[in-house]
């Protein structure tokens, strides 16, 4: 009798307090072996709750990261953010004039998104070496090849943390780095010194340390370019590279750094526009269900966010309609379609994805799976629309001193 009264009082207390940490729909009466009735509760899934409140346009928007032109926001990017609810933006050197301008631009982008339910990924390619978008006020970090030659795990971790410090000064929260490609082909026109080296051990060890340095500094690292762009002789910006290796060869070499990154809790992976002729004779990796779903998702057990390389590269648009390519990539297993250039391309991808959902070419279940992964990642890193009041020039000087120390090692 006493136990029953206590149980009733506990239930009443939970109901009166609003059960702030629990989902009312999950409350259930459970009888224990001694006949006492208790209440079983389940924590609220806040991500699912948000998805349940989203309309189709809001969901479709989360599938796309877009680029923009110029040093300031314009009507095009404002429309993509306010009306199409895009998941994020990517900035390039063409968007960066100096430090003050960059802070102002990112603040403006976030302000445009302030009334939307979901904050934006503010992303960039910041690898160090020749692939750097940072303003001239910051010294440049050494290339991954130089870091690889040093073969110092602690140094690689500090490189990741330093990149994180750089990006946070301006308001970025996502970096398309580090590169996990193994530079095995000396004639490769696109990777070269962007890679940590020509063997899987060095690339795995140093790449994962850099990845962790970024993520521990609250910058989302997107490792790239799955399944490996190191053994190609064509630049995917101008054509479609072909890799003539079967799955056994890939498993023993190119895939190793990605396998290790996944074991070390990689949050996001970029998929390359390369044709694996012995695995999928028709579709580049970024549009291949065999590569993304069968290999990356199922065999490598990656449950994070999959992002395509830029769909405006010639490797895609030279051979495909960009809208059709986006649909095919999404149905192959991608979560986010990256569209870096031209407003018409960005609109076409968004409208094509929406039409595919409406026609059931893309199922609602599949749509919600990707939106869930994307929102979960934003929640993990506590992404927000907070703007920066001022540029921290002292931090710039501090970072420059750190880079100078790294470069002198």
Helices and strands as residue ranges (DSSP letters): H 2-16, G 24-26, E 28-31, E 37-40, H 46-52, H 56-61, E 64-66, H 75-82, E 88-91, G 93-95, H 99-112, E 121-124, H 144-150, H 153-170, E 174-175, G 192-194, H 200-215, E 220-226, E 241-243, H 247-251, H 256-263, E 268-271, E 274-276, G 285-287, H 289-289, I 290-299, E 305-308, H 314-317, H 322-332, E 337-339, H 343-358, H 364-380, H 393-407
